Amino acid sequence: MGTDVITIAPAASIRGTISVPGDKSITHRALLLNSVARGKSQISGAGLGDDCLSTISCLRQLGVQIEQVAKHEFIVHGVADQLRESTVPLNCGNSGTTMRLLLGILSSIPQFNILYGDSSLTNRPMGRVANPLRQMGSSIDGRQNGNLPPLAIKGRSLNGIAYHMPVASAQLKSALLLAAVRANGTTIINQPAQSRDHTELMLSSQGINMTKSGNTIKMDGGQEPEAIDVLVPGDISSAAFWMILAAIHPDAELSVKNVGSNPTRTGVIMILEQMGAHISQDNLQIGSEPAADFFIKSSSLRGTTISGAEIPLLIDELPAIAVAATQAEGTTIIRDATELRVKESDRISAMYQGLQKMGAAIEETEDGLIVHGPSCLRGSKVQCHGDHRVAMALAIAASLAEGETELYGASAVSISYPGFWRILHEIQSV
């Protein structure tokens, strides 16, 4: 995974025009949904982080032919419901999306499979997905009464259910929708708040009928998706690090091209503008997903409160937003974000520890963080906890800290953004 300790010196300025990897969420879904569709599809602009490579590996093990025809381009030969039983356990690596969405797909396939992952994924809760899938008729077992991987799944004929989701989770919603497609009867999913809707958009493009009213989705089973070509826009969760770095650095102008701007993912733009960031955008259209070119420059930020229905729209960007808060005038409060504690690391604790060590005035709460700004950050030795988003968030903090910062566990960025360190080097002058 590359060098595990990275030393970052403060940047005198930030300048450049950059692109970011293909959206990780859309890449996962394009691969998974086209694999269980009928027909052949082309996926262009795919993200090539370790998580998406885990999805490709698992699908190939299940008998799906996936050809890589260019660096970011794949041909997927869909097998509909004719996945084969894997002869070995399926390694999902660090990818919760891979494991949870595969649980939804495999629930209706009458075969036995085992899903496992690395040490981080093995301790991430899967009960919230497994329990409703069991209610639909699937057999899923694992550690701690089926809550933790490795998970053994025996797919069966499923029946639709009415389910009230306990949290707004795109992975849970997607797993249930993928199970519901081939289930008997109707499935009704009630969300407590809106979460990213890439799965609904893609299934609709594949000819799957569903209705949506507010935060409730209704789908009749017994449907079969048709393969579709997918052009993947840039990942806004990756772009967020550059946007925030440009906003908080005192001498910065940065353009980020072709970034997905799906409204269920642009919470980070909304919050940055609320904090006073100078962001302009030119809108584009990439297939069924909206996209934009963004321009960001040095800004004077002010503190804000982030809570409630805002949280699912920027859950992956909160570590970077915590860094922005250290440079904002006044207090920033992040609450209702308990979900951060069960990501690749406990991101609340990880960001508290890292930013406090760098001199931030920060408090850890049960469900978030309180940051008092602005703070003069100082170089230090900090731990990334094997978490790609923590590593990248602390890297942008290091770019404006006084003195050098050593990031331990920095190789974790390869999970979503293998080229991150190269881009950071290219846009900063020291």
C-alpha positions in Angstrom: 0.0 0.0 0.0 3.0 2.3 -0.2 4.9 4.3 2.4 3.1 4.3 5.7 4.6 7.5 7.2 4.3 10.7 5.2 6.0 14.0 6.3 4.2 17.2 5.2 5.7 20.6 5.3 3.4 23.7 5.4 2.6 25.1 1.9 3.3 28.7 1.0 0.5 28.7 -1.5 -2.0 26.4 -3.2 -2.5 26.7 -6.9 -3.7 24.4 -9.7 -6.4 22.7 -11.8 -7.1 19.1 -10.8 -9.4 16.2 -11.4 -10.4 13.6 -8.8 -10.9 9.9 -9.0 -14.2 8.5 -10.2 -17.0 8.6 -7.6 -16.5 5.6 -5.3 -20.2 5.2 -4.5 -21.2 5.3 -8.2 -18.4 3.0 -9.3 -19.4 0.3 -6.7 -23.0 0.5 -7.8 -22.2 0.5 -11.5 -20.2 -2.7 -11.1 -22.6 -4.5 -8.8 -25.9 -3.5 -10.5 -24.6 -4.3 -14.0 -23.2 -7.6 -12.8 -26.7 -8.8 -11.8 -28.4 -7.3 -14.9 -29.1 -8.9 -18.3 -26.6 -7.8 -21.0 -23.3 -6.1 -21.4 -22.3 -2.7 -20.1 -19.4 -0.2 -20.3 -18.3 1.7 -17.2 -16.1 4.7 -17.9 -14.3 6.9 -15.4 -14.4 4.3 -12.7 -12.6 4.9 -9.4 -9.7 2.5 -8.9 -9.2 2.8 -5.1 -8.8 -0.4 -3.1 -12.5 -0.5 -2.1 -13.7 -0.6 -5.7 -11.0 -3.2 -6.6 -12.4 -5.4 -3.8 -15.9 -5.2 -5.4 -14.4 -6.3 -8.8 -12.5 -9.2 -7.1 -15.7 -10.4 -5.3 -17.8 -10.2 -8.5 -15.3 -12.1 -10.5 -15.2 -14.8 -7.8 -19.0 -15.0 -8.2 -18.6 -15.8 -11.9 -19.0 -12.3 -13.4 -16.7 -11.5 -16.4 -15.3 -8.0 -15.9 -12.8 -6.8 -18.5 -10.5 -3.8 -17.9 -10.2 -2.3 -21.4 -8.5 1.0 -20.3 -7.2 2.4 -17.0 -10.6 3.6 -15.8 -12.8 1.7 -18.2 -14.4 -1.7 -17.7 -16.8 -4.0 -19.7 -19.2 -6.0 -17.4 -21.0 -9.0 -18.8 -24.1 -9.3 -16.6 -25.3 -12.7 -15.4 -28.7 -11.6 -14.1 -29.5 -14.0 -11.2 -27.0 -16.7 -12.4 -24.2 -15.9 -10.0 -22.1 -18.9 -9.1 -21.3 -20.0 -5.6 -17.8 -19.0 -4.7 -15.4 -21.8 -3.8 -13.5 -19.5 -1.4 -14.7 -16.8 1.1 -15.2 -13.4 -0.6 -12.7 -10.8 0.6 -14.3 -7.4 0.8 -11.1 -5.8 2.1 -11.9 -2.5 3.9 -15.1 -1.9 1.9 -18.3 -1.7 3.9 -20.1 -0.9 0.7 -18.9 -4.1 -1.0 -20.0 -6.2 1.9 -23.4 -4.6 2.6 -24.5 -4.4 -1.0 -23.4 -8.0 -1.7 -25.5 -9.1 1.2 -28.5 -7.6 -0.5 -27.7 -9.2 -3.8 -26.8 -12.7 -2.4 -29.9 -12.8 -0.2 -32.0 -13.9 -3.1 -29.4 -16.2 -4.8 -29.9 -19.8 -3.5 -26.3 -20.4 -2.8 -23.9 -20.4 0.2 -21.2 -17.7 0.4 -19.0 -16.3 3.1 -18.0 -12.6 3.3 -15.1 -11.3 5.3 -12.7 -8.3 5.3 -9.7 -6.7 6.9 -9.4 -6.1 10.7 -11.3 -2.8 10.4 -14.2 -4.2 8.4 -14.4 -7.3 10.7 -15.3 -4.9 13.5 -17.9 -2.8 11.7 -21.6 -3.6 12.5 -23.5 -5.5 9.9 -26.6 -6.3 11.9 -28.5 -3.3 10.6 -28.4 -4.8 7.1 -28.5 -8.5 8.1 -31.6 -8.2 10.3 -34.1 -6.8 7.7 -32.7 -9.2 5.1 -33.4 -12.0 7.5 -37.0 -10.7 7.9 -37.2 -11.0 4.1 -36.2 -14.6 4.3 -32.4 -14.8 3.9 -30.2 -16.8 6.2 -27.3 -14.8 7.5 -25.0 -15.7 10.4 -21.8 -14.4 11.8 -20.0 -13.3 14.9 -22.0 -11.8 17.8 -25.3 -13.2 16.6 -24.7 -12.3 13.0 -23.8 -8.7 13.7 -20.1 -8.9 12.8 -18.1 -10.4 9.9 -17.2 -13.0 8.8 -20.7 -13.5 7.6 -22.1 -16.7 6.1 -25.1 -16.2 3.8 -27.5 -18.7 2.3 -29.8 -17.0 -0.2 -33.5 -18.0 -0.4 -36.7 -17.0 -2.0 -37.5 -13.6 -0.4 -40.7 -11.8 0.5 -41.1 -8.1 0.5 -41.4 -6.3 3.8 -42.3 -2.8 5.2 -39.3 -1.6 7.0 -38.6 1.6 9.0 -34.8 2.3 8.8 -33.3 3.1 12.2 -30.7 5.4 10.6 -30.4 7.3 7.3 -27.9 5.0 5.6 -27.4 4.7 1.8 -25.7 1.3 2.2 -28.6 -0.2 4.2 -31.2 1.3 1.8 -29.2 0.0 -1.2 -28.9 -3.5 0.2 -32.7 -3.7 0.8 -33.5 -2.4 -2.7 -31.1 -4.9 -4.3 -32.9 -7.7 -2.3 -36.3 -6.3 -3.1 -35.8 -6.4 -6.9 -36.2 -10.2 -7.0 -38.4 -10.6 -3.9 -42.0 -11.8 -4.0 -44.5 -9.0 -3.3 -43.9 -5.4 -2.4 -41.1 -3.8 -0.3 -41.6 -0.5 1.4 -38.6 1.4 2.9 -39.1 4.3 5.2 -36.0 6.5 5.7 -35.7 8.9 8.7 -33.9 11.3 6.4 -32.7 11.5 2.8 -29.4 9.7 2.0 -27.4 9.5 -1.2 -29.7 8.2 -4.0 -27.3 6.7 -6.5 -28.8 3.2 -6.2 -32.4 4.5 -6.9 -31.2 6.5 -9.9 -29.2 3.6 -11.4 -32.0 1.0 -10.9 -34.5 3.4 -12.5 -32.1 3.8 -15.5 -32.0 -0.1 -15.7 -35.8 -0.2 -16.1 -36.7 -1.0 -12.5 -40.0 0.5 -11.4 -40.3 2.1 -8.0 -42.2 5.0 -6.5 -40.9 7.6 -4.1 -42.9 9.8 -1.8 -40.9 12.0 0.6 -38.5 9.6 2.3 -40.5 6.5 1.5 -39.6 4.1 -1.4 -42.0 1.4 -2.7 -40.9 -1.4 -5.0 -42.7 -4.4 -6.4 -40.5 -7.5 -6.7 -40.0 -9.9 -9.6 -38.2 -7.4 -11.8 -35.0 -7.8 -13.7 -32.6 -4.9 -14.4 -31.2 -4.3 -17.9 -27.5 -3.5 -18.3 -26.7 0.2 -18.9 -23.5 2.1 -19.7 -22.3 4.3 -16.9 -20.0 7.4 -17.1 -18.8 8.0 -13.6 -18.2 11.6 -12.5 -15.5 12.7 -10.1 -15.9 11.9 -6.4 -17.2 14.8 -4.4 -16.0 13.2 -1.2 -12.4 13.3 -2.6 -12.9 16.8 -4.0 -14.0 18.0 -0.6 -10.4 17.8 0.8 -9.1 20.1 -2.0 -12.1 22.5 -1.6 -11.5 22.8 2.1 -7.7 23.2 1.8 -8.2 26.0 -0.7 -10.8 27.7 1.5 -8.7 27.6 4.7 -5.3 28.3 3.2 -4.4 32.0 3.2 -3.0 32.0 -0.3 -5.0 29.6 -2.5 -6.8 29.4 -5.8 -7.9 25.9 -7.0 -10.1 24.5 -9.8 -11.5 21.0 -9.4 -13.0 19.6 -12.6 -15.9 17.2 -13.4 -17.1 16.6 -9.8 -20.4 14.8 -9.2 -22.9 17.3 -7.8 -25.8 15.0 -7.0 -28.0 16.9 -4.5 -27.8 14.1 -2.0 -24.0 14.5 -1.9 -23.5 18.2 -1.9 -24.0 18.9 1.8 -20.3 19.8 2.0 -20.8 22.6 -0.5 -23.8 23.9 1.4 -21.9 23.9 4.7 -18.8 25.6 3.2 -20.9 28.3 1.7 -22.8 28.7 5.0 -19.3 29.2 6.6 -18.4 31.9 4.1 -16.3 30.0 1.6 -15.8 31.5 -1.9 -17.0 28.7 -4.2 -18.2 29.0 -7.8 -19.4 26.3 -10.1 -20.1 25.6 -13.8 -22.8 22.9 -14.1 -22.4 19.8 -16.3 -24.3 16.6 -16.9 -22.6 13.2 -16.7 -25.1 10.5 -17.8 -27.9 10.3 -15.2 -25.8 12.1 -12.6 -25.2 15.9 -12.4 -21.7 17.2 -12.2 -19.8 20.5 -12.0 -16.5 22.3 -12.3 -15.7 24.0 -9.0 -13.4 27.0 -8.3 -12.4 27.7 -4.7 -10.1 30.4 -3.2 -8.9 31.6 0.2 -11.8 32.5 2.4 -12.6 33.9 5.8 -14.7 31.2 7.5 -17.1 31.5 10.4 -18.3 28.8 12.7 -21.6 27.0 12.2 -23.8 24.1 13.5 -24.2 20.9 11.5 -26.8 18.5 12.7 -30.0 16.5 11.9 -30.9 15.8 8.3 -27.7 17.6 7.2 -25.5 14.8 8.5 -26.3 12.0 6.0 -25.6 14.5 3.1 -22.0 15.0 4.2 -21.1 12.1 6.5 -17.9 11.2 4.7 -16.8 14.9 4.5 -17.1 15.6 8.3 -13.4 14.8 9.1 -12.4 17.5 6.6 -15.0 19.9 7.8 -13.6 19.5 11.3 -10.3 20.8 9.9 -12.1 23.8 8.3 -13.7 24.5 11.7 -10.2 25.0 13.2 -9.7 28.0 11.0 -13.2 29.5 11.3 -14.0 32.4 13.5 -16.2 31.3 16.4 -17.5 27.8 17.3 -18.5 25.0 15.0 -20.7 22.3 16.5 -21.1 18.9 14.8 -23.8 16.7 16.4 -26.1 13.8 15.5 -23.1 12.1 13.9 -22.7 9.0 16.0 -22.4 7.1 12.6 -18.8 8.4 12.4 -17.9 6.1 15.3 -18.5 2.9 13.2 -16.7 3.9 10.0 -13.2 2.6 9.0 -12.2 4.0 12.4 -13.9 5.9 15.2 -13.7 9.1 13.2 -14.9 11.3 16.0 -12.2 10.1 18.3 -9.5 10.0 15.6 -10.1 13.6 14.5 -10.3 14.8 18.1 -7.0 13.2 18.9 -5.2 14.3 15.8 -6.4 17.9 15.7 -5.9 18.4 19.5 -2.3 17.2 19.2 -1.8 19.8 16.4 -3.1 22.6 18.7 -6.8 22.9 17.9 -9.3 23.9 20.5 -11.5 20.9 20.1 -13.9 18.9 22.3 -15.2 15.4 21.7 -18.8 14.7 22.4 -20.8 11.4 22.2 -22.2 12.2 18.8 -19.8 14.7 17.3 -17.2 17.5 17.9 -17.1 21.1 19.1 -14.4 23.2 17.6 -13.4 26.7 18.7 -11.6 28.7 16.1 -9.5 30.0 14.7 -6.5 28.1 16.0 -2.8 28.2 14.9 -2.1 24.6 14.1 1.4 23.2 14.7 3.2 20.3 13.1 3.2 17.1 15.1 3.3 13.3 14.9 -0.3 12.1 14.4 -2.0 8.8 13.8 -4.4 8.1 10.9 -5.8 5.0 12.5 -5.8 3.1 9.1 -8.6 5.4 7.9 -8.3 7.1 4.4 -10.5 10.0 5.3 -8.7 10.7 8.6 -5.4 10.6 6.7 -6.5 13.1 4.1 -8.1 15.4 6.6 -5.0 15.6 8.7 -2.9 16.1 5.6 -4.8 19.2 4.7 -4.4 20.4 8.3 -0.7 19.8 8.0 -0.5 21.9 4.9 -1.1 25.1 6.9 0.4 24.1 10.2 3.6 25.6 11.5 6.4 23.1 11.1 6.4 19.6 9.7 3.8 17.0 10.4 4.4 13.2 10.4 1.3 11.2 9.5 1.4 7.5 10.6 -0.8 5.1 8.7 -0.8 7.4 5.7 -1.0 4.6 3.2 -4.7 4.2 4.0 -5.4 6.8 1.4 -5.1 4.1 -1.3 -8.6 2.8 -0.2 -10.2 5.7 -2.1 -7.6 8.0 -3.5 -4.3 6.4 -4.6 -3.0 9.6 -6.2 -3.7 11.9 -3.3 -0.1 12.5 -2.2 1.0 13.2 -5.8 -1.7 15.8 -6.2 -0.9 17.4 -2.9 2.7 17.8 -3.9 1.8 19.2 -7.3 -0.6 22.0 -6.0 1.5 23.3 -3.1 4.6 25.5 -3.1 6.8 25.5 0.0 
